[in-house]
């Protein structure tokens, strides 16, 4: 059985992941605004919304 401290940290981490999922569109828009000036001719912005979702899955705590 995990300790109370571990359980609380898991809850906190899951809350952060859920927030990232809920706001993935806004996060992606902000990242695009930040990064788009650095694109070179012919380069295309990757799907940052998908990236945000995938990055959140990396931190899921179960």
Secondary structure, DSSP 8 states (H G I E B T S, - for coil): ---HHHHHHHHHHHHHHHHHHHTHHHHHHHHHHHHGGG--TT-----HHHHHHHHHHHT---
